[in-house]
Each structure stands twice: as structure tokens, then as C-alpha cells.
């Protein structure tokens, strides 16, 4: 029997302790050259300006698994309901989210599991269907995935072209072009949505940059990264979108993909997609993928 270890967003027990510690540092944070406005006031301004950009994406994942080291072993296909947080990034309703949050097969593909006859190595993939965008007011809009980058663990969905539910909806995107840069020890603000227990209410998480990685592709590491959700510097500039760094040998860790890198992917997305097929990013000449992903 295989067990799935989920890296979802239901994090409120441990999350509360981390957020409380971060809040203490955030409250006492230096102002990073900003005006005399208090740090909590700056955080509230970011929260109220961008909270409506956070949405949920739900769907059903049909997961297929193969035991590569056990020819003939039958691993039945299974279906699983999936839910992920995402960020609206343009006025048409294009949304970026963490691919692994909506596709659970990424968390087990290439890993080893236990069975009564010994360890087995699993290849896994998933077909996503019945995708919907769930806005903060509960509006559900049929959606389709239009692009993905498995290396950066990002996926993009948009409302279906014929979705009646999307007509008249005014989307509130974050602006990828209004981006900034950060350095180690800078204080940050991440936005998120609480889970169903708290009626999907928007929330803010104070954090701090712990590392800035430049190669092979730029990433920020920090506290209170939320997959699929935006992180801002205290001056209100968008730093990037939360994602999951996956390694088949070294585990996983959360990181921020800079807004400029997200924008490069958006530029590869066609204006309209005639089919439900996802288009996957391809490395550009001279561009290296992250190792062992």
C-alpha cells in the first residue's frame, strides 16, 4: 500500500506558532528606508490592496502509477479531489499557482514506497479535470490549465472562453510589472486565504528573506512562503510567487519565484487555447534547469 504525503495548505496549527514569532520581528522591524509610516500600517496597506487577488482552484486529479522495478505489478488508477491557492495576474482572470499543489502525482513521481513484497519505485502522472476558479465571494468559474513549468513548479489556469460565470466579473490582479528586488534579512508580506474552517477569509503573513539564489535560476528563500500566493516587500513591490522546490533525492522546500521570471512564462502563453491540452515551458538555449528536479 502506498501513502501520499501531502504538502497542502492546511497549516494552521504549526503556522500559528511561526506566524506569531514572525509577527514579533515584523512589528519591531526597521523600516528599510521607508517613510515614517509604521510597519504594521505598511502591511495592512498591502493586505487591503491585494487581498482580492487570492483565489482557490479546485478540481479532480486522475492519478496513474507504475511500479518501474516490479514489472506486472498492478497499481490501480485513483481519483482525488484537489484544491490549491492561486494569484490573479491579469484582468482576464489568468491565475498562477503551484503545480504540485494541484497535481499530487508530482509529490510521488520517482519516489520509493513500501509494499508487502518490499520497496517499489513509482512513476506517477495525473490528468486534471473539472477545474474551477473559486473567487473570494464563492463564485465558481469553470477553468482550464493553459501552461505549466515543471522545473519552477508553476501552473497557469484561466476561465474557459465560454464560461458564463466569468461574464461581468471584474478580476483584481497583482501587477507582475510592478515588481521589486529584495536582499537577505529584508522583511516581507505574504498574502493567503484561510481554509474552509475560517470561510476562506483572506490573511496576511509577515516574513523575512533568508537567502537570495541566483543560479541556475533565481529564487528567494524566506519565512512564511505560501505556494501559489504573492510575497511583497514592505514598499508594496511584488517580489514573486510561492512555489515548491522538488528533488527526488533531497526532499522538498518552499521558495519564491521572482515576478520577472513569472512574467517570462506569461509571455509564452498563447492568447487563446483551442483545446484542453497544457503547453509546457521548454528551456531556452543556454538556460539550465534546476538540478535533480
TORKOL-4160 file (C-alpha; in steps of 0.2 Angstrom, whole numbers, padded with zeros to 4 digits, m for minus):
293
<pt num="1" X="0000" Y="0000" Z="0000"/>
<pt num="2" X="0006" Y="0017" Z="m0005"/>
<pt num="3" X="0004" Y="0033" Z="0006"/>
<pt num="4" X="0004" Y="0050" Z="m0001"/>
<pt num="5" X="0012" Y="0064" Z="0009"/>
<pt num="6" X="0003" Y="0080" Z="0005"/>
<pt num="7" X="0011" Y="0097" Z="0005"/>
<pt num="8" X="m0005" Y="0106" Z="0005"/>
<pt num="9" X="m0011" Y="0122" Z="0013"/>
<pt num="10" X="m0019" Y="0116" Z="0029"/>
<pt num="11" X="m0006" Y="0123" Z="0040"/>
<pt num="12" X="m0014" Y="0132" Z="0054"/>
<pt num="13" X="m0008" Y="0123" Z="0069"/>
<pt num="14" X="0011" Y="0125" Z="0066"/>
<pt num="15" X="0008" Y="0140" Z="0055"/>
<pt num="16" X="0001" Y="0150" Z="0070"/>
<pt num="17" X="0017" Y="0147" Z="0080"/>
<pt num="18" X="0028" Y="0153" Z="0066"/>
<pt num="19" X="0017" Y="0167" Z="0062"/>
<pt num="20" X="0017" Y="0173" Z="0080"/>
<pt num="21" X="0036" Y="0173" Z="0081"/>
<pt num="22" X="0037" Y="0182" Z="0064"/>
<pt num="23" X="0024" Y="0195" Z="0070"/>
<pt num="24" X="0036" Y="0200" Z="0084"/>
<pt num="25" X="0050" Y="0203" Z="0072"/>
<pt num="26" X="0039" Y="0211" Z="0060"/>
<pt num="27" X="0032" Y="0223" Z="0072"/>
<pt num="28" X="0050" Y="0228" Z="0078"/>
<pt num="29" X="0057" Y="0228" Z="0060"/>
<pt num="30" X="0067" Y="0243" Z="0054"/>
<pt num="31" X="0058" Y="0252" Z="0040"/>
<pt num="32" X="0070" Y="0249" Z="0026"/>
<pt num="33" X="0072" Y="0267" Z="0021"/>
<pt num="34" X="0053" Y="0269" Z="0020"/>
<pt num="35" X="0044" Y="0285" Z="0026"/>
<pt num="36" X="0038" Y="0287" Z="0044"/>
<pt num="37" X="0023" Y="0276" Z="0042"/>
<pt num="38" X="0023" Y="0261" Z="0054"/>
<pt num="39" X="0027" Y="0244" Z="0048"/>
<pt num="40" X="0010" Y="0236" Z="0053"/>
<pt num="41" X="0002" Y="0251" Z="0043"/>
<pt num="42" X="0013" Y="0246" Z="0028"/>
<pt num="43" X="0007" Y="0228" Z="0030"/>
<pt num="44" X="m0011" Y="0232" Z="0031"/>
<pt num="45" X="m0010" Y="0243" Z="0016"/>
<pt num="46" X="m0003" Y="0229" Z="0006"/>
<pt num="47" X="m0016" Y="0217" Z="0013"/>
<pt num="48" X="m0031" Y="0228" Z="0008"/>
<pt num="49" X="m0024" Y="0232" Z="m0009"/>
<pt num="50" X="m0021" Y="0215" Z="m0015"/>
<pt num="51" X="m0032" Y="0203" Z="m0004"/>
<pt num="52" X="m0044" Y="0200" Z="m0018"/>
<pt num="53" X="m0031" Y="0194" Z="m0030"/>
<pt num="54" X="m0030" Y="0177" Z="m0020"/>
<pt num="55" X="m0042" Y="0163" Z="m0026"/>
<pt num="56" X="m0044" Y="0145" Z="m0025"/>
<pt num="57" X="m0043" Y="0132" Z="m0039"/>
<pt num="58" X="m0051" Y="0116" Z="m0037"/>
<pt num="59" X="m0053" Y="0100" Z="m0047"/>
<pt num="60" X="m0051" Y="0081" Z="m0049"/>
<pt num="61" X="m0035" Y="0073" Z="m0052"/>
<pt num="62" X="m0035" Y="0056" Z="m0060"/>
<pt num="63" X="m0018" Y="0048" Z="m0054"/>
<pt num="64" X="m0009" Y="0034" Z="m0063"/>
<pt num="65" X="0005" Y="0025" Z="m0055"/>
<pt num="66" X="0018" Y="0012" Z="m0062"/>
<pt num="67" X="0030" Y="0002" Z="m0052"/>
<pt num="68" X="0045" Y="0003" Z="m0063"/>
<pt num="69" X="0055" Y="m0010" Z="m0053"/>
<pt num="70" X="0041" Y="m0023" Z="m0052"/>
<pt num="71" X="0035" Y="m0027" Z="m0070"/>
<pt num="72" X="0017" Y="m0033" Z="m0070"/>
<pt num="73" X="0013" Y="m0026" Z="m0053"/>
<pt num="74" X="m0004" Y="m0018" Z="m0054"/>
<pt num="75" X="m0006" Y="0000" Z="m0046"/>
<pt num="76" X="m0024" Y="0005" Z="m0049"/>
<pt num="77" X="m0029" Y="0022" Z="m0055"/>
<pt num="78" X="m0037" Y="0033" Z="m0042"/>
<pt num="79" X="m0046" Y="0050" Z="m0042"/>
<pt num="80" X="m0043" Y="0063" Z="m0029"/>
<pt num="81" X="m0051" Y="0080" Z="m0026"/>
<pt num="82" X="m0038" Y="0094" Z="m0026"/>
<pt num="83" X="m0038" Y="0112" Z="m0021"/>
<pt num="84" X="m0024" Y="0125" Z="m0022"/>
<pt num="85" X="m0022" Y="0143" Z="m0019"/>
<pt num="86" X="m0018" Y="0154" Z="m0034"/>
<pt num="87" X="m0015" Y="0173" Z="m0038"/>
<pt num="88" X="m0024" Y="0183" Z="m0052"/>
<pt num="89" X="m0011" Y="0190" Z="m0063"/>
<pt num="90" X="m0021" Y="0199" Z="m0076"/>
<pt num="91" X="m0038" Y="0207" Z="m0079"/>
<pt num="92" X="m0044" Y="0192" Z="m0090"/>
<pt num="93" X="m0043" Y="0181" Z="m0075"/>
<pt num="94" X="m0026" Y="0172" Z="m0078"/>
<pt num="95" X="m0020" Y="0164" Z="m0062"/>
<pt num="96" X="m0004" Y="0157" Z="m0057"/>
<pt num="97" X="m0002" Y="0143" Z="m0044"/>
<pt num="98" X="0010" Y="0129" Z="m0038"/>
<pt num="99" X="0009" Y="0114" Z="m0050"/>
<pt num="100" X="0012" Y="0102" Z="m0036"/>
<pt num="101" X="m0002" Y="0109" Z="m0026"/>
<pt num="102" X="m0015" Y="0105" Z="m0039"/>
<pt num="103" X="m0006" Y="0089" Z="m0046"/>
<pt num="104" X="m0002" Y="0077" Z="m0032"/>
<pt num="105" X="0007" Y="0065" Z="m0043"/>
<pt num="106" X="0022" Y="0077" Z="m0043"/>
<pt num="107" X="0025" Y="0073" Z="m0025"/>
<pt num="108" X="0027" Y="0054" Z="m0028"/>
<pt num="109" X="0034" Y="0053" Z="m0045"/>
<pt num="110" X="0051" Y="0045" Z="m0044"/>
<pt num="111" X="0050" Y="0041" Z="m0026"/>
<pt num="112" X="0050" Y="0024" Z="m0017"/>
<pt num="113" X="0036" Y="0017" Z="m0007"/>
<pt num="114" X="0034" Y="0001" Z="0003"/>
<pt num="115" X="0023" Y="m0014" Z="m0001"/>
<pt num="116" X="0021" Y="m0032" Z="0007"/>
<pt num="117" X="0034" Y="m0038" Z="m0005"/>
<pt num="118" X="0047" Y="m0025" Z="m0002"/>
<pt num="119" X="0051" Y="m0007" Z="m0009"/>
<pt num="120" X="0044" Y="m0001" Z="m0025"/>
<pt num="121" X="0049" Y="0014" Z="m0036"/>
<pt num="122" X="0034" Y="0023" Z="m0043"/>
<pt num="123" X="0032" Y="0033" Z="m0059"/>
<pt num="124" X="0016" Y="0044" Z="m0057"/>
<pt num="125" X="0006" Y="0056" Z="m0068"/>
<pt num="126" X="m0011" Y="0064" Z="m0067"/>
<pt num="127" X="m0024" Y="0071" Z="m0078"/>
<pt num="128" X="m0033" Y="0086" Z="m0071"/>
<pt num="129" X="m0052" Y="0088" Z="m0074"/>
<pt num="130" X="m0067" Y="0098" Z="m0068"/>
<pt num="131" X="m0055" Y="0113" Z="m0064"/>
<pt num="132" X="m0064" Y="0128" Z="m0056"/>
<pt num="133" X="m0059" Y="0145" Z="m0050"/>
<pt num="134" X="m0067" Y="0150" Z="m0034"/>
<pt num="135" X="m0067" Y="0168" Z="m0030"/>
<pt num="136" X="m0067" Y="0176" Z="m0013"/>
<pt num="137" X="m0086" Y="0178" Z="m0014"/>
<pt num="138" X="m0089" Y="0160" Z="m0018"/>
<pt num="139" X="m0092" Y="0162" Z="m0037"/>
<pt num="140" X="m0086" Y="0146" Z="m0046"/>
<pt num="141" X="m0079" Y="0148" Z="m0064"/>
<pt num="142" X="m0075" Y="0133" Z="m0075"/>
<pt num="143" X="m0057" Y="0134" Z="m0080"/>
<pt num="144" X="m0043" Y="0126" Z="m0090"/>
<pt num="145" X="m0025" Y="0124" Z="m0087"/>
<pt num="146" X="m0016" Y="0133" Z="m0101"/>
<pt num="147" X="0003" Y="0132" Z="m0097"/>
<pt num="148" X="0015" Y="0124" Z="m0085"/>
<pt num="149" X="0033" Y="0124" Z="m0080"/>
<pt num="150" X="0038" Y="0108" Z="m0071"/>
<pt num="151" X="0055" Y="0115" Z="m0067"/>
<pt num="152" X="0048" Y="0130" Z="m0057"/>
<pt num="153" X="0033" Y="0121" Z="m0051"/>
<pt num="154" X="0021" Y="0133" Z="m0058"/>
<pt num="155" X="0004" Y="0131" Z="m0067"/>
<pt num="156" X="m0007" Y="0144" Z="m0076"/>
<pt num="157" X="m0026" Y="0142" Z="m0077"/>
<pt num="158" X="m0039" Y="0154" Z="m0085"/>
<pt num="159" X="m0058" Y="0154" Z="m0086"/>
<pt num="160" X="m0065" Y="0144" Z="m0100"/>
<pt num="161" X="m0069" Y="0155" Z="m0115"/>
<pt num="162" X="m0087" Y="0151" Z="m0115"/>
<pt num="163" X="m0089" Y="0152" Z="m0096"/>
<pt num="164" X="m0105" Y="0161" Z="m0092"/>
<pt num="165" X="m0100" Y="0163" Z="m0074"/>
<pt num="166" X="m0085" Y="0174" Z="m0079"/>
<pt num="167" X="m0095" Y="0187" Z="m0088"/>
<pt num="168" X="m0096" Y="0203" Z="m0079"/>
<pt num="169" X="m0083" Y="0198" Z="m0066"/>
<pt num="170" X="m0070" Y="0211" Z="m0063"/>
<pt num="171" X="m0054" Y="0202" Z="m0058"/>
<pt num="172" X="m0042" Y="0211" Z="m0046"/>
<pt num="173" X="m0024" Y="0206" Z="m0052"/>
<pt num="174" X="m0007" Y="0209" Z="m0044"/>
<pt num="175" X="0004" Y="0218" Z="m0057"/>
<pt num="176" X="0019" Y="0207" Z="m0062"/>
<pt num="177" X="0027" Y="0223" Z="m0069"/>
<pt num="178" X="0026" Y="0232" Z="m0053"/>
<pt num="179" X="0040" Y="0221" Z="m0046"/>
<pt num="180" X="0055" Y="0224" Z="m0034"/>
<pt num="181" X="0070" Y="0215" Z="m0028"/>
<pt num="182" X="0075" Y="0210" Z="m0010"/>
<pt num="183" X="0090" Y="0206" Z="0000"/>
<pt num="184" X="0094" Y="0194" Z="0014"/>
<pt num="185" X="0086" Y="0200" Z="0030"/>
<pt num="186" X="0073" Y="0211" Z="0022"/>
<pt num="187" X="0055" Y="0210" Z="0029"/>
<pt num="188" X="0041" Y="0204" Z="0018"/>
<pt num="189" X="0022" Y="0202" Z="0017"/>
<pt num="190" X="0014" Y="0186" Z="0010"/>
<pt num="191" X="m0005" Y="0185" Z="0007"/>
<pt num="192" X="m0015" Y="0169" Z="0008"/>
<pt num="193" X="m0033" Y="0163" Z="0011"/>
<pt num="194" X="m0038" Y="0153" Z="0026"/>
<pt num="195" X="m0046" Y="0136" Z="0024"/>
<pt num="196" X="m0065" Y="0132" Z="0024"/>
<pt num="197" X="m0065" Y="0131" Z="0043"/>
<pt num="198" X="m0062" Y="0150" Z="0043"/>
<pt num="199" X="m0073" Y="0153" Z="0027"/>
<pt num="200" X="m0058" Y="0156" Z="0016"/>
<pt num="201" X="m0055" Y="0173" Z="0024"/>
<pt num="202" X="m0040" Y="0182" Z="0017"/>
<pt num="203" X="m0025" Y="0183" Z="0028"/>
<pt num="204" X="m0008" Y="0191" Z="0029"/>
<pt num="205" X="0009" Y="0183" Z="0035"/>
<pt num="206" X="0024" Y="0193" Z="0040"/>
<pt num="207" X="0040" Y="0186" Z="0035"/>
<pt num="208" X="0059" Y="0189" Z="0031"/>
<pt num="209" X="0071" Y="0184" Z="0017"/>
<pt num="210" X="0083" Y="0171" Z="0022"/>
<pt num="211" X="0093" Y="0168" Z="0005"/>
<pt num="212" X="0094" Y="0175" Z="m0012"/>
<pt num="213" X="0099" Y="0162" Z="m0025"/>
<pt num="214" X="0104" Y="0167" Z="m0042"/>
<pt num="215" X="0109" Y="0151" Z="m0051"/>
<pt num="216" X="0104" Y="0141" Z="m0060"/>
<pt num="217" X="0088" Y="0151" Z="m0059"/>
<pt num="218" X="0084" Y="0165" Z="m0047"/>
<pt num="219" X="0074" Y="0161" Z="m0031"/>
<pt num="220" X="0071" Y="0169" Z="m0015"/>
<pt num="221" X="0070" Y="0159" Z="0001"/>
<pt num="222" X="0061" Y="0165" Z="0017"/>
<pt num="223" X="0049" Y="0163" Z="0030"/>
<pt num="224" X="0030" Y="0161" Z="0028"/>
<pt num="225" X="0031" Y="0157" Z="0009"/>
<pt num="226" X="0014" Y="0151" Z="0003"/>
<pt num="227" X="0013" Y="0141" Z="m0013"/>
<pt num="228" X="0003" Y="0150" Z="m0027"/>
<pt num="229" X="0002" Y="0166" Z="m0017"/>
<pt num="230" X="0012" Y="0183" Z="m0018"/>
<pt num="231" X="0025" Y="0189" Z="m0007"/>
<pt num="232" X="0028" Y="0208" Z="m0007"/>
<pt num="233" X="0042" Y="0219" Z="0000"/>
<pt num="234" X="0037" Y="0232" Z="0013"/>
<pt num="235" X="0037" Y="0246" Z="0000"/>
<pt num="236" X="0022" Y="0236" Z="m0009"/>
<pt num="237" X="0033" Y="0229" Z="m0023"/>
<pt num="238" X="0029" Y="0212" Z="m0029"/>
<pt num="239" X="0044" Y="0200" Z="m0025"/>
<pt num="240" X="0036" Y="0184" Z="m0033"/>
<pt num="241" X="0025" Y="0169" Z="m0031"/>
<pt num="242" X="0027" Y="0155" Z="m0019"/>
<pt num="243" X="0032" Y="0138" Z="m0026"/>
<pt num="244" X="0039" Y="0121" Z="m0021"/>
<pt num="245" X="0056" Y="0115" Z="m0025"/>
<pt num="246" X="0056" Y="0096" Z="m0028"/>
<pt num="247" X="0071" Y="0084" Z="m0028"/>
<pt num="248" X="0069" Y="0065" Z="m0030"/>
<pt num="249" X="0084" Y="0063" Z="m0018"/>
<pt num="250" X="0085" Y="0078" Z="m0007"/>
<pt num="251" X="0067" Y="0081" Z="m0002"/>
<pt num="252" X="0057" Y="0097" Z="m0005"/>
<pt num="253" X="0057" Y="0115" Z="0001"/>
<pt num="254" X="0047" Y="0131" Z="m0002"/>
<pt num="255" X="0054" Y="0146" Z="m0012"/>
<pt num="256" X="0048" Y="0162" Z="m0021"/>
<pt num="257" X="0050" Y="0163" Z="m0040"/>
<pt num="258" X="0053" Y="0181" Z="m0044"/>
<pt num="259" X="0040" Y="0191" Z="m0053"/>
<pt num="260" X="0051" Y="0194" Z="m0068"/>
<pt num="261" X="0053" Y="0175" Z="m0070"/>
<pt num="262" X="0034" Y="0173" Z="m0069"/>
<pt num="263" X="0032" Y="0186" Z="m0082"/>
<pt num="264" X="0043" Y="0177" Z="m0094"/>
<pt num="265" X="0032" Y="0162" Z="m0093"/>
<pt num="266" X="0016" Y="0173" Z="m0096"/>
<pt num="267" X="0024" Y="0179" Z="m0112"/>
<pt num="268" X="0024" Y="0161" Z="m0118"/>
<pt num="269" X="0006" Y="0158" Z="m0115"/>
<pt num="270" X="m0005" Y="0159" Z="m0131"/>
<pt num="271" X="m0019" Y="0172" Z="m0131"/>
<pt num="272" X="m0032" Y="0158" Z="m0133"/>
<pt num="273" X="m0030" Y="0139" Z="m0131"/>
<pt num="274" X="m0042" Y="0129" Z="m0143"/>
<pt num="275" X="m0040" Y="0113" Z="m0133"/>
<pt num="276" X="m0038" Y="0107" Z="m0115"/>
<pt num="277" X="m0020" Y="0102" Z="m0118"/>
<pt num="278" X="m0007" Y="0110" Z="m0107"/>
<pt num="279" X="0008" Y="0119" Z="m0115"/>
<pt num="280" X="0024" Y="0115" Z="m0106"/>
<pt num="281" X="0038" Y="0128" Z="m0105"/>
<pt num="282" X="0054" Y="0122" Z="m0113"/>
<pt num="283" X="0071" Y="0128" Z="m0108"/>
<pt num="284" X="0078" Y="0142" Z="m0119"/>
<pt num="285" X="0095" Y="0140" Z="m0127"/>
<pt num="286" X="0109" Y="0141" Z="m0114"/>
<pt num="287" X="0096" Y="0140" Z="m0100"/>
<pt num="288" X="0099" Y="0126" Z="m0087"/>
<pt num="289" X="0085" Y="0118" Z="m0077"/>
<pt num="290" X="0086" Y="0116" Z="m0059"/>
<pt num="291" X="0096" Y="0101" Z="m0055"/>
<pt num="292" X="0088" Y="0084" Z="m0050"/>
<pt num="293" X="0070" Y="0091" Z="m0050"/>
